[in-house]
Amino acid sequence: MISRRSKEITLQNLATRLMEFFQSLYPEHQIKHFIKHLKELQEVLGNFQDLSVQESTLKLYSEEMRNANIRADTLLAMAVLIQNLDTFRQ
């Protein structure tokens, strides 16, 4: 089954794969430089996406825990994790 995450990964890699496939049509020094930077950008975007998913998941879990009357210190710890993820993502 193809999940939303796998579709995002596929789309992120598509541009690089196409550039690598068609690299013989361009001067080598230009295309290699472009592909290198494109891969770096994909890494940054992938990390951003991962952090966003983690933050959203923690927010959902903390809401469920709050509704289940989980101890306040647990919720505070989760809030700190969410804040750290948000700070790192920015």
PDB file of N, CA, C and O in Angstrom:
ATOM      1  N   MET A   1       0.830  -1.176   0.000  1.00  0.00           N
ATOM      2  CA  MET A   1       0.000   0.000   0.000  1.00  0.00           C
ATOM      3  C   MET A   1       0.882   1.250   0.000  1.00  0.00           C
ATOM      4  O   MET A   1       1.855   1.324   0.751  1.00  0.00           O
ATOM      5  N   ILE A   2       0.550   2.212  -0.826  1.00  0.00           N
ATOM      6  CA  ILE A   2       1.306   3.453  -0.899  1.00  0.00           C
ATOM      7  C   ILE A   2       0.683   4.459   0.052  1.00  0.00           C
ATOM      8  O   ILE A   2      -0.477   4.841  -0.103  1.00  0.00           O
ATOM      9  N   SER A   3       1.463   4.885   1.037  1.00  0.00           N
ATOM     10  CA  SER A   3       0.970   5.849   2.014  1.00  0.00           C
ATOM     11  C   SER A   3       1.267   7.258   1.545  1.00  0.00           C
ATOM     12  O   SER A   3       1.977   7.470   0.562  1.00  0.00           O
ATOM     13  N   ARG A   4       0.706   8.225   2.272  1.00  0.00           N
ATOM     14  CA  ARG A   4       0.971   9.629   1.943  1.00  0.00           C
ATOM     15  C   ARG A   4       2.465   9.916   2.057  1.00  0.00           C
ATOM     16  O   ARG A   4       3.032  10.626   1.226  1.00  0.00           O
ATOM     17  N   ARG A   5       3.098   9.363   3.089  1.00  0.00           N
ATOM     18  CA  ARG A   5       4.532   9.577   3.309  1.00  0.00           C
ATOM     19  C   ARG A   5       5.340   9.017   2.149  1.00  0.00           C
ATOM     20  O   ARG A   5       6.270   9.673   1.679  1.00  0.00           O
ATOM     21  N   SER A   6       5.012   7.829   1.678  1.00  0.00           N
ATOM     22  CA  SER A   6       5.769   7.243   0.575  1.00  0.00           C
ATOM     23  C   SER A   6       5.577   8.040  -0.704  1.00  0.00           C
ATOM     24  O   SER A   6       6.496   8.135  -1.517  1.00  0.00           O
ATOM     25  N   LYS A   7       4.381   8.620  -0.893  1.00  0.00           N
ATOM     26  CA  LYS A   7       4.162   9.476  -2.061  1.00  0.00           C
ATOM     27  C   LYS A   7       5.033  10.716  -1.980  1.00  0.00           C
ATOM     28  O   LYS A   7       5.583  11.155  -2.990  1.00  0.00           O
ATOM     29  N   GLU A   8       5.165  11.290  -0.777  1.00  0.00           N
ATOM     30  CA  GLU A   8       5.992  12.478  -0.605  1.00  0.00           C
ATOM     31  C   GLU A   8       7.446  12.163  -0.883  1.00  0.00           C
ATOM     32  O   GLU A   8       8.143  12.940  -1.537  1.00  0.00           O
ATOM     33  N   ILE A   9       7.908  11.022  -0.386  1.00  0.00           N
ATOM     34  CA  ILE A   9       9.290  10.618  -0.635  1.00  0.00           C
ATOM     35  C   ILE A   9       9.507  10.411  -2.125  1.00  0.00           C
ATOM     36  O   ILE A   9      10.534  10.827  -2.662  1.00  0.00           O
ATOM     37  N   THR A  10       8.568   9.782  -2.793  1.00  0.00           N
ATOM     38  CA  THR A  10       8.675   9.552  -4.229  1.00  0.00           C
ATOM     39  C   THR A  10       8.752  10.873  -4.985  1.00  0.00           C
ATOM     40  O   THR A  10       9.576  11.021  -5.887  1.00  0.00           O
ATOM     41  N   LEU A  11       7.915  11.820  -4.633  1.00  0.00           N
ATOM     42  CA  LEU A  11       7.938  13.120  -5.305  1.00  0.00           C
ATOM     43  C   LEU A  11       9.221  13.885  -5.009  1.00  0.00           C
ATOM     44  O   LEU A  11       9.750  14.575  -5.881  1.00  0.00           O
ATOM     45  N   GLN A  12       9.719  13.766  -3.791  1.00  0.00           N
ATOM     46  CA  GLN A  12      10.963  14.448  -3.443  1.00  0.00           C
ATOM     47  C   GLN A  12      12.128  13.922  -4.273  1.00  0.00           C
ATOM     48  O   GLN A  12      13.015  14.683  -4.660  1.00  0.00           O
ATOM     49  N   ASN A  13      12.124  12.631  -4.542  1.00  0.00           N
ATOM     50  CA  ASN A  13      13.238  12.035  -5.272  1.00  0.00           C
ATOM     51  C   ASN A  13      13.088  12.126  -6.789  1.00  0.00           C
ATOM     52  O   ASN A  13      14.061  11.926  -7.516  1.00  0.00           O
ATOM     53  N   LEU A  14      11.908  12.418  -7.265  1.00  0.00           N
ATOM     54  CA  LEU A  14      11.650  12.420  -8.701  1.00  0.00           C
ATOM     55  C   LEU A  14      12.538  13.408  -9.453  1.00  0.00           C
ATOM     56  O   LEU A  14      13.122  13.059 -10.479  1.00  0.00           O
ATOM     57  N   ALA A  15      12.642  14.620  -8.956  1.00  0.00           N
ATOM     58  CA  ALA A  15      13.445  15.637  -9.646  1.00  0.00           C
ATOM     59  C   ALA A  15      14.898  15.210  -9.752  1.00  0.00           C
ATOM     60  O   ALA A  15      15.511  15.356 -10.810  1.00  0.00           O
ATOM     61  N   THR A  16      15.455  14.688  -8.674  1.00  0.00           N
ATOM     62  CA  THR A  16      16.848  14.246  -8.705  1.00  0.00           C
ATOM     63  C   THR A  16      17.026  13.085  -9.669  1.00  0.00           C
ATOM     64  O   THR A  16      17.989  13.060 -10.435  1.00  0.00           O
ATOM     65  N   ARG A  17      16.122  12.137  -9.642  1.00  0.00           N
ATOM     66  CA  ARG A  17      16.222  10.989 -10.546  1.00  0.00           C
ATOM     67  C   ARG A  17      16.166  11.437 -12.008  1.00  0.00           C
ATOM     68  O   ARG A  17      16.909  10.929 -12.847  1.00  0.00           O
ATOM     69  N   LEU A  18      15.287  12.384 -12.305  1.00  0.00           N
ATOM     70  CA  LEU A  18      15.187  12.887 -13.680  1.00  0.00           C
ATOM     71  C   LEU A  18      16.459  13.605 -14.102  1.00  0.00           C
ATOM     72  O   LEU A  18      16.938  13.432 -15.223  1.00  0.00           O
ATOM     73  N   MET A  19      17.008  14.422 -13.188  1.00  0.00           N
ATOM     74  CA  MET A  19      18.248  15.126 -13.515  1.00  0.00           C
ATOM     75  C   MET A  19      19.386  14.136 -13.748  1.00  0.00           C
ATOM     76  O   MET A  19      20.187  14.318 -14.665  1.00  0.00           O
ATOM     77  N   GLU A  20      19.461  13.103 -12.934  1.00  0.00           N
ATOM     78  CA  GLU A  20      20.502  12.094 -13.123  1.00  0.00           C
ATOM     79  C   GLU A  20      20.309  11.353 -14.447  1.00  0.00           C
ATOM     80  O   GLU A  20      21.286  11.033 -15.125  1.00  0.00           O
ATOM     81  N   PHE A  21      19.067  11.081 -14.813  1.00  0.00           N
ATOM     82  CA  PHE A  21      18.778  10.375 -16.055  1.00  0.00           C
ATOM     83  C   PHE A  21      19.165  11.211 -17.273  1.00  0.00           C
ATOM     84  O   PHE A  21      19.723  10.691 -18.239  1.00  0.00           O
ATOM     85  N   PHE A  22      18.863  12.521 -17.223  1.00  0.00           N
ATOM     86  CA  PHE A  22      19.113  13.398 -18.371  1.00  0.00           C
ATOM     87  C   PHE A  22      20.435  14.150 -18.283  1.00  0.00           C
ATOM     88  O   PHE A  22      20.669  15.072 -19.065  1.00  0.00           O
ATOM     89  N   GLN A  23      21.298  13.779 -17.352  1.00  0.00           N
ATOM     90  CA  GLN A  23      22.523  14.542 -17.163  1.00  0.00           C
ATOM     91  C   GLN A  23      23.434  14.548 -18.394  1.00  0.00           C
ATOM     92  O   GLN A  23      24.236  15.468 -18.553  1.00  0.00           O
ATOM     93  N   SER A  24      23.328  13.569 -19.244  1.00  0.00           N
ATOM     94  CA  SER A  24      24.183  13.538 -20.437  1.00  0.00           C
ATOM     95  C   SER A  24      23.835  14.653 -21.423  1.00  0.00           C
ATOM     96  O   SER A  24      24.617  14.933 -22.331  1.00  0.00           O
ATOM     97  N   LEU A  25      22.689  15.285 -21.261  1.00  0.00           N
ATOM     98  CA  LEU A  25      22.281  16.374 -22.148  1.00  0.00           C
ATOM     99  C   LEU A  25      22.870  17.725 -21.744  1.00  0.00           C
ATOM    100  O   LEU A  25      22.749  18.700 -22.486  1.00  0.00           O
ATOM    101  N   TYR A  26      23.507  17.786 -20.572  1.00  0.00           N
ATOM    102  CA  TYR A  26      24.021  19.054 -20.044  1.00  0.00           C
ATOM    103  C   TYR A  26      25.515  18.943 -19.786  1.00  0.00           C
ATOM    104  O   TYR A  26      26.041  17.840 -19.635  1.00  0.00           O
ATOM    105  N   PRO A  27      26.201  20.082 -19.735  1.00  0.00           N
ATOM    106  CA  PRO A  27      27.625  20.037 -19.381  1.00  0.00           C
ATOM    107  C   PRO A  27      27.811  19.409 -17.996  1.00  0.00           C
ATOM    108  O   PRO A  27      27.091  19.739 -17.053  1.00  0.00           O
ATOM    109  N   GLU A  28      28.781  18.505 -17.887  1.00  0.00           N
ATOM    110  CA  GLU A  28      28.935  17.707 -16.673  1.00  0.00           C
ATOM    111  C   GLU A  28      29.125  18.552 -15.414  1.00  0.00           C
ATOM    112  O   GLU A  28      28.516  18.263 -14.384  1.00  0.00           O
ATOM    113  N   HIS A  29      29.951  19.581 -15.479  1.00  0.00           N
ATOM    114  CA  HIS A  29      30.220  20.369 -14.277  1.00  0.00           C
ATOM    115  C   HIS A  29      28.971  21.101 -13.783  1.00  0.00           C
ATOM    116  O   HIS A  29      28.798  21.291 -12.579  1.00  0.00           O
ATOM    117  N   GLN A  30      28.108  21.508 -14.702  1.00  0.00           N
ATOM    118  CA  GLN A  30      26.890  22.214 -14.296  1.00  0.00           C
ATOM    119  C   GLN A  30      25.868  21.270 -13.672  1.00  0.00           C
ATOM    120  O   GLN A  30      25.283  21.573 -12.632  1.00  0.00           O
ATOM    121  N   ILE A  31      25.665  20.155 -14.299  1.00  0.00           N
ATOM    122  CA  ILE A  31      24.623  19.240 -13.827  1.00  0.00           C
ATOM    123  C   ILE A  31      25.032  18.567 -12.513  1.00  0.00           C
ATOM    124  O   ILE A  31      24.188  18.357 -11.643  1.00  0.00           O
ATOM    125  N   LYS A  32      26.309  18.228 -12.361  1.00  0.00           N
ATOM    126  CA  LYS A  32      26.765  17.605 -11.107  1.00  0.00           C
ATOM    127  C   LYS A  32      26.569  18.575  -9.941  1.00  0.00           C
ATOM    128  O   LYS A  32      26.128  18.179  -8.862  1.00  0.00           O
ATOM    129  N   HIS A  33      26.897  19.831 -10.166  1.00  0.00           N
ATOM    130  CA  HIS A  33      26.730  20.863  -9.140  1.00  0.00           C
ATOM    131  C   HIS A  33      25.252  21.019  -8.790  1.00  0.00           C
ATOM    132  O   HIS A  33      24.897  21.113  -7.615  1.00  0.00           O
ATOM    133  N   PHE A  34      24.402  21.045  -9.795  1.00  0.00           N
ATOM    134  CA  PHE A  34      22.964  21.196  -9.583  1.00  0.00           C
ATOM    135  C   PHE A  34      22.384  20.006  -8.820  1.00  0.00           C
ATOM    136  O   PHE A  34      21.606  20.188  -7.884  1.00  0.00           O
ATOM    137  N   ILE A  35      22.759  18.792  -9.217  1.00  0.00           N
ATOM    138  CA  ILE A  35      22.265  17.586  -8.560  1.00  0.00           C
ATOM    139  C   ILE A  35      22.705  17.554  -7.101  1.00  0.00           C
ATOM    140  O   ILE A  35      21.925  17.177  -6.227  1.00  0.00           O
ATOM    141  N   LYS A  36      23.943  17.947  -6.832  1.00  0.00           N
ATOM    142  CA  LYS A  36      24.441  17.974  -5.452  1.00  0.00           C
ATOM    143  C   LYS A  36      23.571  18.886  -4.593  1.00  0.00           C
ATOM    144  O   LYS A  36      23.167  18.505  -3.494  1.00  0.00           O
ATOM    145  N   HIS A  37      23.281  20.085  -5.086  1.00  0.00           N
ATOM    146  CA  HIS A  37      22.470  21.027  -4.319  1.00  0.00           C
ATOM    147  C   HIS A  37      21.012  20.575  -4.218  1.00  0.00           C
ATOM    148  O   HIS A  37      20.355  20.822  -3.207  1.00  0.00           O
ATOM    149  N   LEU A  38      20.522  19.937  -5.228  1.00  0.00           N
ATOM    150  CA  LEU A  38      19.161  19.426  -5.194  1.00  0.00           C
ATOM    151  C   LEU A  38      19.030  18.326  -4.130  1.00  0.00           C
ATOM    152  O   LEU A  38      18.035  18.280  -3.407  1.00  0.00           O
ATOM    153  N   LYS A  39      20.019  17.453  -4.035  1.00  0.00           N
ATOM    154  CA  LYS A  39      20.002  16.402  -3.012  1.00  0.00           C
ATOM    155  C   LYS A  39      20.068  17.012  -1.611  1.00  0.00           C
ATOM    156  O   LYS A  39      19.394  16.536  -0.698  1.00  0.00           O
ATOM    157  N   GLU A  40      20.870  18.058  -1.437  1.00  0.00           N
ATOM    158  CA  GLU A  40      20.948  18.732  -0.139  1.00  0.00           C
ATOM    159  C   GLU A  40      19.593  19.348   0.229  1.00  0.00           C
ATOM    160  O   GLU A  40      19.157  19.267   1.377  1.00  0.00           O
ATOM    161  N   LEU A  41      18.942  19.956  -0.749  1.00  0.00           N
ATOM    162  CA  LEU A  41      17.627  20.541  -0.507  1.00  0.00           C
ATOM    163  C   LEU A  41      16.618  19.458  -0.139  1.00  0.00           C
ATOM    164  O   LEU A  41      15.807  19.650   0.767  1.00  0.00           O
ATOM    165  N   GLN A  42      16.660  18.342  -0.821  1.00  0.00           N
ATOM    166  CA  GLN A  42      15.755  17.241  -0.511  1.00  0.00           C
ATOM    167  C   GLN A  42      15.961  16.737   0.912  1.00  0.00           C
ATOM    168  O   GLN A  42      14.998  16.384   1.593  1.00  0.00           O
ATOM    169  N   GLU A  43      17.200  16.705   1.358  1.00  0.00           N
ATOM    170  CA  GLU A  43      17.501  16.282   2.726  1.00  0.00           C
ATOM    171  C   GLU A  43      16.877  17.248   3.731  1.00  0.00           C
ATOM    172  O   GLU A  43      16.286  16.822   4.723  1.00  0.00           O
ATOM    173  N   VAL A  44      17.010  18.536   3.475  1.00  0.00           N
ATOM    174  CA  VAL A  44      16.429  19.553   4.361  1.00  0.00           C
ATOM    175  C   VAL A  44      14.907  19.440   4.382  1.00  0.00           C
ATOM    176  O   VAL A  44      14.291  19.471   5.446  1.00  0.00           O
ATOM    177  N   LEU A  45      14.312  19.310   3.209  1.00  0.00           N
ATOM    178  CA  LEU A  45      12.852  19.189   3.134  1.00  0.00           C
ATOM    179  C   LEU A  45      12.360  17.911   3.817  1.00  0.00           C
ATOM    180  O   LEU A  45      11.322  17.918   4.478  1.00  0.00           O
ATOM    181  N   GLY A  46      13.093  16.837   3.657  1.00  0.00           N
ATOM    182  CA  GLY A  46      12.727  15.585   4.314  1.00  0.00           C
ATOM    183  C   GLY A  46      12.788  15.709   5.829  1.00  0.00           C
ATOM    184  O   GLY A  46      11.901  15.225   6.531  1.00  0.00           O
ATOM    185  N   ASN A  47      13.836  16.359   6.336  1.00  0.00           N
ATOM    186  CA  ASN A  47      13.952  16.573   7.778  1.00  0.00           C
ATOM    187  C   ASN A  47      12.821  17.460   8.288  1.00  0.00           C
ATOM    188  O   ASN A  47      12.253  17.203   9.350  1.00  0.00           O
ATOM    189  N   PHE A  48      12.500  18.493   7.535  1.00  0.00           N
ATOM    190  CA  PHE A  48      11.409  19.390   7.912  1.00  0.00           C
ATOM    191  C   PHE A  48      10.095  18.607   7.999  1.00  0.00           C
ATOM    192  O   PHE A  48       9.329  18.774   8.948  1.00  0.00           O
ATOM    193  N   GLN A  49       9.847  17.771   7.023  1.00  0.00           N
ATOM    194  CA  GLN A  49       8.626  16.955   7.005  1.00  0.00           C
ATOM    195  C   GLN A  49       8.594  15.998   8.189  1.00  0.00           C
ATOM    196  O   GLN A  49       7.561  15.850   8.842  1.00  0.00           O
ATOM    197  N   ASP A  50       9.718  15.351   8.469  1.00  0.00           N
ATOM    198  CA  ASP A  50       9.782  14.422   9.593  1.00  0.00           C
ATOM    199  C   ASP A  50       9.483  15.130  10.909  1.00  0.00           C
ATOM    200  O   ASP A  50       8.726  14.618  11.733  1.00  0.00           O
ATOM    201  N   LEU A  51      10.073  16.303  11.107  1.00  0.00           N
ATOM    202  CA  LEU A  51       9.836  17.059  12.333  1.00  0.00           C
ATOM    203  C   LEU A  51       8.381  17.505  12.437  1.00  0.00           C
ATOM    204  O   LEU A  51       7.803  17.496  13.524  1.00  0.00           O
ATOM    205  N   SER A  52       7.795  17.891  11.326  1.00  0.00           N
ATOM    206  CA  SER A  52       6.394  18.309  11.334  1.00  0.00           C
ATOM    207  C   SER A  52       5.476  17.159  11.727  1.00  0.00           C
ATOM    208  O   SER A  52       4.531  17.344  12.494  1.00  0.00           O
ATOM    209  N   VAL A  53       5.756  15.980  11.203  1.00  0.00           N
ATOM    210  CA  VAL A  53       4.952  14.796  11.532  1.00  0.00           C
ATOM    211  C   VAL A  53       5.111  14.446  13.012  1.00  0.00           C
ATOM    212  O   VAL A  53       4.129  14.136  13.688  1.00  0.00           O
ATOM    213  N   GLN A  54       6.342  14.496  13.512  1.00  0.00           N
ATOM    214  CA  GLN A  54       6.575  14.196  14.920  1.00  0.00           C
ATOM    215  C   GLN A  54       5.843  15.187  15.817  1.00  0.00           C
ATOM    216  O   GLN A  54       5.229  14.800  16.811  1.00  0.00           O
ATOM    217  N   GLU A  55       5.913  16.455  15.462  1.00  0.00           N
ATOM    218  CA  GLU A  55       5.241  17.483  16.253  1.00  0.00           C
ATOM    219  C   GLU A  55       3.724  17.269  16.252  1.00  0.00           C
ATOM    220  O   GLU A  55       3.086  17.337  17.303  1.00  0.00           O
ATOM    221  N   SER A  56       3.165  17.017  15.104  1.00  0.00           N
ATOM    222  CA  SER A  56       1.718  16.780  15.006  1.00  0.00           C
ATOM    223  C   SER A  56       1.291  15.560  15.808  1.00  0.00           C
ATOM    224  O   SER A  56       0.261  15.582  16.481  1.00  0.00           O
ATOM    225  N   THR A  57       2.085  14.499  15.736  1.00  0.00           N
ATOM    226  CA  THR A  57       1.770  13.274  16.463  1.00  0.00           C
ATOM    227  C   THR A  57       1.817  13.509  17.972  1.00  0.00           C
ATOM    228  O   THR A  57       0.944  13.046  18.706  1.00  0.00           O
ATOM    229  N   LEU A  58       2.834  14.224  18.426  1.00  0.00           N
ATOM    230  CA  LEU A  58       2.921  14.518  19.859  1.00  0.00           C
ATOM    231  C   LEU A  58       1.754  15.385  20.327  1.00  0.00           C
ATOM    232  O   LEU A  58       1.231  15.186  21.423  1.00  0.00           O
ATOM    233  N   LYS A  59       1.351  16.337  19.504  1.00  0.00           N
ATOM    234  CA  LYS A  59       0.200  17.170  19.865  1.00  0.00           C
ATOM    235  C   LYS A  59      -1.061  16.308  19.990  1.00  0.00           C
ATOM    236  O   LYS A  59      -1.846  16.481  20.922  1.00  0.00           O
ATOM    237  N   LEU A  60      -1.247  15.394  19.062  1.00  0.00           N
ATOM    238  CA  LEU A  60      -2.402  14.500  19.113  1.00  0.00           C
ATOM    239  C   LEU A  60      -2.368  13.620  20.365  1.00  0.00           C
ATOM    240  O   LEU A  60      -3.369  13.487  21.068  1.00  0.00           O
ATOM    241  N   TYR A  61      -1.196  13.019  20.635  1.00  0.00           N
ATOM    242  CA  TYR A  61      -1.060  12.179  21.822  1.00  0.00           C
ATOM    243  C   TYR A  61      -1.286  12.970  23.104  1.00  0.00           C
ATOM    244  O   TYR A  61      -1.930  12.481  24.032  1.00  0.00           O
ATOM    245  N   SER A  62      -0.760  14.187  23.158  1.00  0.00           N
ATOM    246  CA  SER A  62      -0.927  14.975  24.384  1.00  0.00           C
ATOM    247  C   SER A  62      -2.393  15.341  24.598  1.00  0.00           C
ATOM    248  O   SER A  62      -2.860  15.385  25.736  1.00  0.00           O
ATOM    249  N   GLU A  63      -3.119  15.604  23.518  1.00  0.00           N
ATOM    250  CA  GLU A  63      -4.555  15.888  23.642  1.00  0.00           C
ATOM    251  C   GLU A  63      -5.301  14.655  24.147  1.00  0.00           C
ATOM    252  O   GLU A  63      -6.182  14.768  24.999  1.00  0.00           O
ATOM    253  N   GLU A  64      -4.955  13.488  23.627  1.00  0.00           N
ATOM    254  CA  GLU A  64      -5.579  12.251  24.089  1.00  0.00           C
ATOM    255  C   GLU A  64      -5.260  11.996  25.558  1.00  0.00           C
ATOM    256  O   GLU A  64      -6.122  11.557  26.320  1.00  0.00           O
ATOM    257  N   MET A  65      -4.026  12.271  25.950  1.00  0.00           N
ATOM    258  CA  MET A  65      -3.626  12.064  27.341  1.00  0.00           C
ATOM    259  C   MET A  65      -4.331  13.060  28.262  1.00  0.00           C
ATOM    260  O   MET A  65      -4.733  12.705  29.371  1.00  0.00           O
ATOM    261  N   ARG A  66      -4.476  14.273  27.818  1.00  0.00           N
ATOM    262  CA  ARG A  66      -5.170  15.277  28.621  1.00  0.00           C
ATOM    263  C   ARG A  66      -6.612  14.845  28.860  1.00  0.00           C
ATOM    264  O   ARG A  66      -7.130  14.970  29.969  1.00  0.00           O
ATOM    265  N   ASN A  67      -7.249  14.340  27.820  1.00  0.00           N
ATOM    266  CA  ASN A  67      -8.630  13.865  27.949  1.00  0.00           C
ATOM    267  C   ASN A  67      -8.741  12.628  28.849  1.00  0.00           C
ATOM    268  O   ASN A  67      -9.800  12.354  29.415  1.00  0.00           O
ATOM    269  N   ALA A  68      -7.645  11.897  28.971  1.00  0.00           N
ATOM    270  CA  ALA A  68      -7.634  10.695  29.820  1.00  0.00           C
ATOM    271  C   ALA A  68      -7.137  11.004  31.228  1.00  0.00           C
ATOM    272  O   ALA A  68      -6.886  10.097  32.022  1.00  0.00           O
ATOM    273  N   ASN A  69      -6.999  12.287  31.527  1.00  0.00           N
ATOM    274  CA  ASN A  69      -6.561  12.735  32.867  1.00  0.00           C
ATOM    275  C   ASN A  69      -5.194  12.191  33.277  1.00  0.00           C
ATOM    276  O   ASN A  69      -4.996  11.770  34.416  1.00  0.00           O
ATOM    277  N   ILE A  70      -4.259  12.206  32.331  1.00  0.00           N
ATOM    278  CA  ILE A  70      -2.878  11.803  32.616  1.00  0.00           C
ATOM    279  C   ILE A  70      -2.222  12.898  33.464  1.00  0.00           C
ATOM    280  O   ILE A  70      -2.612  14.063  33.388  1.00  0.00           O
ATOM    281  N   ARG A  71      -1.249  12.529  34.251  1.00  0.00           N
ATOM    282  CA  ARG A  71      -0.590  13.466  35.165  1.00  0.00           C
ATOM    283  C   ARG A  71      -0.047  14.681  34.423  1.00  0.00           C
ATOM    284  O   ARG A  71       0.380  14.582  33.272  1.00  0.00           O
ATOM    285  N   ALA A  72      -0.069  15.814  35.088  1.00  0.00           N
ATOM    286  CA  ALA A  72       0.352  17.089  34.503  1.00  0.00           C
ATOM    287  C   ALA A  72       1.825  17.087  34.098  1.00  0.00           C
ATOM    288  O   ALA A  72       2.179  17.674  33.075  1.00  0.00           O
ATOM    289  N   ASP A  73       2.691  16.437  34.884  1.00  0.00           N
ATOM    290  CA  ASP A  73       4.116  16.450  34.544  1.00  0.00           C
ATOM    291  C   ASP A  73       4.391  15.726  33.220  1.00  0.00           C
ATOM    292  O   ASP A  73       5.311  16.095  32.490  1.00  0.00           O
ATOM    293  N   THR A  74       3.608  14.715  32.918  1.00  0.00           N
ATOM    294  CA  THR A  74       3.746  14.028  31.627  1.00  0.00           C
ATOM    295  C   THR A  74       3.364  14.964  30.481  1.00  0.00           C
ATOM    296  O   THR A  74       4.048  15.021  29.459  1.00  0.00           O
ATOM    297  N   LEU A  75       2.275  15.686  30.662  1.00  0.00           N
ATOM    298  CA  LEU A  75       1.832  16.634  29.634  1.00  0.00           C
ATOM    299  C   LEU A  75       2.831  17.770  29.469  1.00  0.00           C
ATOM    300  O   LEU A  75       3.074  18.229  28.353  1.00  0.00           O
ATOM    301  N   LEU A  76       3.413  18.227  30.582  1.00  0.00           N
ATOM    302  CA  LEU A  76       4.429  19.283  30.496  1.00  0.00           C
ATOM    303  C   LEU A  76       5.663  18.789  29.744  1.00  0.00           C
ATOM    304  O   LEU A  76       6.238  19.532  28.948  1.00  0.00           O
ATOM    305  N   ALA A  77       6.070  17.564  29.983  1.00  0.00           N
ATOM    306  CA  ALA A  77       7.218  16.990  29.273  1.00  0.00           C
ATOM    307  C   ALA A  77       6.937  16.907  27.777  1.00  0.00           C
ATOM    308  O   ALA A  77       7.811  17.199  26.960  1.00  0.00           O
ATOM    309  N   MET A  78       5.729  16.512  27.422  1.00  0.00           N
ATOM    310  CA  MET A  78       5.359  16.440  26.002  1.00  0.00           C
ATOM    311  C   MET A  78       5.344  17.837  25.387  1.00  0.00           C
ATOM    312  O   MET A  78       5.743  18.017  24.237  1.00  0.00           O
ATOM    313  N   ALA A  79       4.881  18.828  26.157  1.00  0.00           N
ATOM    314  CA  ALA A  79       4.860  20.205  25.647  1.00  0.00           C
ATOM    315  C   ALA A  79       6.274  20.695  25.375  1.00  0.00           C
ATOM    316  O   ALA A  79       6.508  21.398  24.392  1.00  0.00           O
ATOM    317  N   VAL A  80       7.212  20.334  26.233  1.00  0.00           N
ATOM    318  CA  VAL A  80       8.616  20.714  26.013  1.00  0.00           C
ATOM    319  C   VAL A  80       9.146  20.044  24.755  1.00  0.00           C
ATOM    320  O   VAL A  80       9.837  20.687  23.965  1.00  0.00           O
ATOM    321  N   LEU A  81       8.840  18.765  24.551  1.00  0.00           N
ATOM    322  CA  LEU A  81       9.263  18.069  23.335  1.00  0.00           C
ATOM    323  C   LEU A  81       8.703  18.746  22.085  1.00  0.00           C
ATOM    324  O   LEU A  81       9.414  18.940  21.099  1.00  0.00           O
ATOM    325  N   ILE A  82       7.424  19.101  22.139  1.00  0.00           N
ATOM    326  CA  ILE A  82       6.789  19.769  20.996  1.00  0.00           C
ATOM    327  C   ILE A  82       7.470  21.108  20.719  1.00  0.00           C
ATOM    328  O   ILE A  82       7.747  21.449  19.569  1.00  0.00           O
ATOM    329  N   GLN A  83       7.733  21.850  21.771  1.00  0.00           N
ATOM    330  CA  GLN A  83       8.397  23.150  21.611  1.00  0.00           C
ATOM    331  C   GLN A  83       9.787  22.973  21.017  1.00  0.00           C
ATOM    332  O   GLN A  83      10.185  23.731  20.133  1.00  0.00           O
ATOM    333  N   ASN A  84      10.531  21.972  21.500  1.00  0.00           N
ATOM    334  CA  ASN A  84      11.875  21.714  20.954  1.00  0.00           C
ATOM    335  C   ASN A  84      11.832  21.323  19.481  1.00  0.00           C
ATOM    336  O   ASN A  84      12.661  21.776  18.693  1.00  0.00           O
ATOM    337  N   LEU A  85      10.882  20.497  19.114  1.00  0.00           N
ATOM    338  CA  LEU A  85      10.738  20.114  17.701  1.00  0.00           C
ATOM    339  C   LEU A  85      10.420  21.332  16.850  1.00  0.00           C
ATOM    340  O   LEU A  85      10.978  21.504  15.767  1.00  0.00           O
ATOM    341  N   ASP A  86       9.524  22.173  17.342  1.00  0.00           N
ATOM    342  CA  ASP A  86       9.143  23.373  16.601  1.00  0.00           C
ATOM    343  C   ASP A  86      10.337  24.310  16.441  1.00  0.00           C
ATOM    344  O   ASP A  86      10.550  24.872  15.367  1.00  0.00           O
ATOM    345  N   THR A  87      11.109  24.475  17.501  1.00  0.00           N
ATOM    346  CA  THR A  87      12.295  25.330  17.447  1.00  0.00           C
ATOM    347  C   THR A  87      13.321  24.782  16.468  1.00  0.00           C
ATOM    348  O   THR A  87      13.890  25.529  15.672  1.00  0.00           O
ATOM    349  N   PHE A  88      13.558  23.470  16.529  1.00  0.00           N
ATOM    350  CA  PHE A  88      14.528  22.838  15.628  1.00  0.00           C
ATOM    351  C   PHE A  88      14.082  22.924  14.185  1.00  0.00           C
ATOM    352  O   PHE A  88      14.903  23.111  13.287  1.00  0.00           O
ATOM    353  N   ARG A  89      12.788  22.789  13.956  1.00  0.00           N
ATOM    354  CA  ARG A  89      12.233  22.818  12.593  1.00  0.00           C
ATOM    355  C   ARG A  89      12.414  24.209  11.964  1.00  0.00           C
ATOM    356  O   ARG A  89      12.607  24.332  10.754  1.00  0.00           O
ATOM    357  N   GLN A  90      12.349  25.237  12.794  1.00  0.00           N
ATOM    358  CA  GLN A  90      12.479  26.602  12.269  1.00  0.00           C
ATOM    359  C   GLN A  90      13.921  26.898  12.032  1.00  0.00           C
ATOM    360  O   GLN A  90      14.260  27.996  11.590  1.00  0.00           O
TER     361      GLN A  90
END
